[in-house]
Amino acid sequence: MSFRKPRLDPSLFAKDLLFDGVPVRVYQPKAPSAGRRKGMALFHGGAGLVGNIDLYQDISGRIAKEADVVLVAVSYGLSPEHPYPSQYKQCLAATAHFMQNAEVYGVDPSQIIIFGDSAGGNFTSVVAQQLTKRPDLPKLRAQALIYASVQAMDFNLPSYVQNANMPFLTQENVIDFGLQYFIKDPALKDDILKGSHVPDDFRLKYRKWVSANNIPEKFKCDYREVPLAPYKPEVYQRFPELLEETFSSLFAEDHIIKQLPETFIVTCEYDVLRDDNLLYKKRLEDCGVKVRWFHAEQGFHGAMNLADQGIFTFPVGVEIVDSIIDFVKSL
């Protein structure tokens, strides 16, 4: 989302390259550095269906400048031309290339952070988990998840119910976009919204992690739990990808979660995905992962993209970008 033409800060270089075949844009501060800089990889939002790195140029440039980092914005392919799981795989490939060639860009390979918003936050969480399986690469320094989607088991958590009709992402939008992203039959929508796609054994195993009981009381005002509808095997069989760890990253096993790097999580009060992130925050903390959390009391889904839009700028968007910069500088 952008209401004006993006511009490049004069203190930065920007160059379009290919990292292991994946298009990227590399932002580098022009000023010399006393040592190697931190590196960041950005995976933009847009449900895996829309969006591009041009729309994130202002955000990318501001973070590169103010956090004094080399930032790589990854231009992964969009569905349906590039079906799942190509998005996270392209993000992983670009990140691995960056790690392996960090010194070429003046970056310390042990100081690389990945981050993304919305669907980009989903890809970030999956890439971080996949990197725990890559002993040939340096350990990731940190990940930052900006109102990420991390579970597709329960679409009636408090935040989904409370913010069901909030712009820019409604409760039904989440299902609609998911069906488009995975190229599935729109007729599955109602059954998925009710939870009929979740097998009984899956519910038994993962309900301990996907439960309103794990969400702080202050976020459950006037909430009445909506139980999952009875399981319909035919729905799951037509859409098993929803519950795979490479999409629903909350369901990764403990031995993977315990290896994740320090994590920064941003939630917004008026966002259907708020509770996804609160649940993932608890999951990480229960496994001993250090988590820092910023909650935007006036925030809504997509607010970060309104951080620098002239008269359309929202202060909460500025707060979110500032919180990311502060986190990176503190590492």
C-alpha positions in Angstrom: 0.0 0.0 0.0 1.5 3.3 -1.0 -0.1 6.7 -1.7 3.0 8.3 -3.3 6.0 7.4 -5.3 8.7 5.7 -3.2 12.0 7.5 -3.1 15.5 6.4 -2.2 17.3 8.2 0.6 20.5 9.9 -0.8 22.6 8.4 2.0 22.0 4.9 0.5 23.0 2.8 -2.5 20.4 0.4 -3.9 21.0 -2.3 -6.4 18.8 -5.0 -8.0 20.5 -8.4 -8.0 19.8 -12.1 -8.1 20.5 -14.2 -5.0 20.5 -17.8 -6.0 18.2 -16.9 -8.8 15.8 -14.9 -6.6 15.4 -11.2 -7.5 16.4 -8.9 -4.6 17.2 -5.3 -3.9 20.2 -4.5 -1.7 20.2 -1.3 0.3 23.6 -0.2 1.6 24.6 2.9 3.6 27.1 5.0 1.6 29.0 6.0 4.7 32.0 3.8 5.6 31.7 1.6 8.6 34.4 0.9 11.2 33.5 -2.8 11.0 31.1 -5.2 9.4 27.5 -4.2 9.6 24.4 -6.2 10.5 22.4 -7.6 7.7 18.6 -7.8 7.3 16.4 -9.7 4.9 12.9 -8.4 4.3 10.0 -10.6 3.1 7.1 -8.3 2.2 3.4 -8.9 3.0 0.5 -9.3 0.6 -0.9 -12.7 1.3 1.5 -14.2 -1.2 -0.7 -12.8 -3.9 0.1 -9.1 -4.2 2.8 -6.6 -3.2 6.3 -6.0 -4.3 9.6 -4.6 -3.0 8.9 -1.2 -4.7 6.0 -0.7 -2.2 8.4 -1.3 0.6 11.2 0.9 -0.6 10.5 3.7 1.9 10.4 1.3 4.8 13.5 -0.6 3.6 15.5 2.6 3.1 14.5 4.0 6.5 15.5 0.9 8.3 18.8 0.5 6.4 19.7 4.2 7.1 18.6 4.5 10.8 19.6 1.0 11.9 22.8 1.3 9.8 22.3 -2.1 8.2 22.6 -3.7 4.8 19.1 -4.6 3.9 18.0 -7.2 1.3 14.4 -6.9 0.1 13.4 -10.2 -1.4 11.2 -10.2 -4.5 9.7 -13.7 -4.3 7.2 -14.9 -6.9 3.5 -14.5 -6.2 0.7 -17.1 -6.4 -0.9 -18.4 -8.6 2.0 -18.1 -11.1 4.3 -19.3 -8.3 2.3 -21.8 -6.2 2.9 -22.7 -2.6 5.5 -23.5 -1.2 7.7 -21.5 -3.6 7.4 -18.3 -1.6 9.1 -19.5 1.6 11.6 -21.5 -0.5 12.6 -18.5 -2.5 13.0 -16.5 0.7 15.1 -19.3 2.2 17.3 -19.5 -0.9 17.9 -15.7 -0.9 18.6 -15.7 2.8 21.1 -18.6 2.5 22.9 -16.8 -0.3 23.1 -13.7 1.7 24.6 -15.6 4.7 27.1 -17.3 2.4 28.2 -14.1 0.8 27.7 -11.6 3.6 31.2 -10.4 3.6 30.9 -9.3 0.0 28.4 -6.7 1.2 30.3 -5.7 4.3 28.1 -7.8 6.6 29.0 -9.9 9.6 27.4 -13.3 8.7 26.7 -14.0 12.4 24.6 -10.8 12.6 21.8 -11.4 10.0 18.2 -10.7 10.9 15.1 -11.8 8.9 11.8 -10.0 9.1 8.4 -9.6 7.4 4.9 -8.4 7.9 1.7 -10.4 7.5 2.3 -13.2 4.9 6.0 -12.0 4.9 6.0 -12.7 8.7 4.7 -16.2 8.0 7.6 -16.7 5.5 10.0 -15.3 8.1 8.8 -17.8 10.8 9.1 -20.7 8.4 12.5 -19.7 7.1 13.8 -19.3 10.6 12.6 -22.8 11.4 14.1 -24.2 8.2 17.5 -22.6 8.9 17.7 -24.7 12.1 18.2 -27.6 9.8 21.1 -26.0 7.9 24.3 -26.6 9.9 26.3 -25.4 6.9 25.1 -21.9 7.5 25.7 -19.4 10.3 23.1 -19.2 13.0 20.5 -16.6 12.4 20.9 -13.6 14.8 17.2 -12.8 15.1 13.8 -12.8 13.5 11.1 -10.1 13.6 7.5 -11.0 13.0 5.2 -8.1 12.2 1.5 -9.2 12.7 2.4 -12.6 11.1 0.0 -15.5 10.3 1.3 -18.6 12.0 -1.6 -21.0 12.4 -4.6 -22.1 10.4 -6.4 -24.3 12.9 -8.7 -21.9 14.6 -10.2 -18.8 12.9 -12.4 -17.9 15.9 -9.9 -16.9 18.5 -10.7 -13.7 20.3 -9.0 -11.4 17.9 -10.7 -13.0 14.9 -14.1 -12.5 16.5 -13.5 -9.0 17.9 -11.9 -7.7 14.7 -14.0 -9.7 12.2 -14.9 -6.7 10.1 -11.9 -4.5 10.6 -10.1 -3.1 7.6 -7.6 -4.0 6.0 -8.0 -7.7 6.9 -11.3 -9.2 7.9 -12.0 -12.6 9.4 -13.4 -13.8 6.0 -10.5 -12.2 4.1 -8.1 -14.5 5.8 -9.9 -17.5 4.4 -10.5 -16.0 1.0 -6.9 -15.0 0.6 -5.7 -18.4 1.8 -7.9 -20.2 -0.8 -6.6 -17.9 -3.5 -3.0 -18.4 -2.4 -3.3 -22.2 -2.4 -5.4 -22.2 -5.5 -8.3 -24.1 -3.8 -12.0 -24.2 -4.3 -13.8 -21.2 -2.7 -16.6 -23.5 -1.7 -14.4 -24.7 1.2 -14.6 -21.3 2.9 -17.4 -21.9 5.4 -16.1 -25.3 6.6 -12.6 -23.9 7.1 -13.9 -20.9 9.0 -15.8 -23.2 11.3 -12.7 -25.5 11.7 -14.1 -28.6 10.0 -10.8 -29.1 8.2 -9.0 -30.1 11.5 -8.7 -33.8 12.2 -9.6 -35.0 15.6 -6.1 -36.3 16.4 -4.6 -33.0 15.4 -7.0 -31.2 17.7 -6.0 -33.3 20.6 -2.3 -32.8 20.0 -2.3 -29.1 19.3 -5.2 -27.6 21.3 -2.6 -27.0 24.1 -1.0 -24.4 21.8 -4.1 -23.0 20.0 -6.4 -22.0 22.8 -7.9 -18.8 24.1 -6.6 -20.0 27.5 -3.1 -19.0 26.4 -4.1 -15.5 25.6 -3.9 -12.8 28.3 -7.2 -11.9 29.9 -7.0 -8.2 28.8 -7.4 -9.4 25.2 -10.6 -11.4 25.8 -13.1 -8.7 26.6 -16.7 -10.1 26.0 -15.3 -13.1 24.2 -17.2 -16.4 24.2 -15.3 -19.3 22.9 -16.4 -20.8 19.6 -15.6 -24.5 19.5 -14.3 -26.1 16.3 -17.1 -27.7 14.2 -17.1 -31.5 13.8 -14.3 -32.8 11.6 -15.1 -33.4 7.9 -12.4 -35.7 6.4 -13.2 -34.6 2.9 -12.4 -30.9 3.7 -9.0 -31.8 5.2 -8.2 -34.1 2.2 -8.9 -31.3 -0.2 -6.7 -28.8 1.8 -4.1 -30.5 4.0 -1.5 -27.8 3.3 -3.2 -25.4 5.8 -1.9 -27.4 8.7 1.6 -28.1 7.4 4.4 -26.7 9.5 5.7 -24.9 6.4 2.5 -22.8 6.6 1.2 -23.1 10.2 4.6 -22.6 11.8 3.1 -22.6 15.3 2.9 -26.4 15.0 6.7 -27.1 14.6 8.0 -29.6 17.1 9.7 -28.4 20.3 13.2 -29.4 19.2 12.8 -26.9 16.3 11.3 -24.1 18.3 14.0 -24.4 21.0 16.7 -23.6 18.3 15.1 -20.4 17.1 16.9 -17.1 17.5 15.9 -14.1 19.6 12.6 -13.0 18.3 10.8 -9.6 18.0 7.0 -9.8 17.7 4.7 -6.9 16.8 1.0 -7.2 17.5 -1.8 -4.7 16.7 -4.9 -4.4 18.9 -7.4 -4.1 16.0 -6.0 -7.0 13.9 -7.5 -10.5 13.4 -3.9 -11.9 13.5 -3.2 -10.4 16.9 -3.8 -13.7 18.8 -1.8 -15.8 16.3 1.2 -13.8 17.4 0.3 -13.9 21.1 0.1 -17.7 20.9 3.5 -17.9 19.1 5.0 -15.6 21.6 4.0 -18.0 24.4 5.1 -21.0 22.4 8.6 -19.5 22.0 8.9 -18.4 25.6 7.8 -21.8 26.9 10.6 -23.3 24.8 13.2 -20.8 26.3 13.5 -18.5 23.3 14.1 -14.9 24.2 11.2 -12.7 22.9 10.7 -9.0 22.8 7.2 -7.8 22.1 5.7 -4.5 20.9 1.9 -4.1 21.1 0.4 -1.2 19.1 -2.6 -0.2 21.1 -4.1 1.8 18.2 -2.7 -0.6 15.5 -4.4 -2.4 12.7 -3.4 -4.9 10.1 -1.1 -3.2 7.5 -0.4 -0.2 9.7 3.4 -0.4 9.0 2.9 0.5 5.4 1.4 3.8 6.5 4.5 5.0 8.3 5.6 7.5 5.6 2.7 8.4 3.4 2.6 12.2 3.6 -0.8 13.4 4.7 -1.9 9.7 4.9 0.8 8.8 7.4 -0.5 7.1 10.6 1.5 7.6 13.8 1.0 4.0 14.7 2.8 3.0 11.5 5.7 5.2 12.5 5.7 3.6 15.9 6.0 0.1 14.4 8.9 1.0 12.1 10.6 2.7 15.0 10.2 -0.4 17.2 11.9 -2.5 14.5 14.8 -0.1 14.2 15.2 0.0 18.0 15.2 -3.8 18.2 17.8 -4.1 15.5 20.1 -1.5 17.0 19.9 -3.2 20.4 21.2 -6.5 19.1 
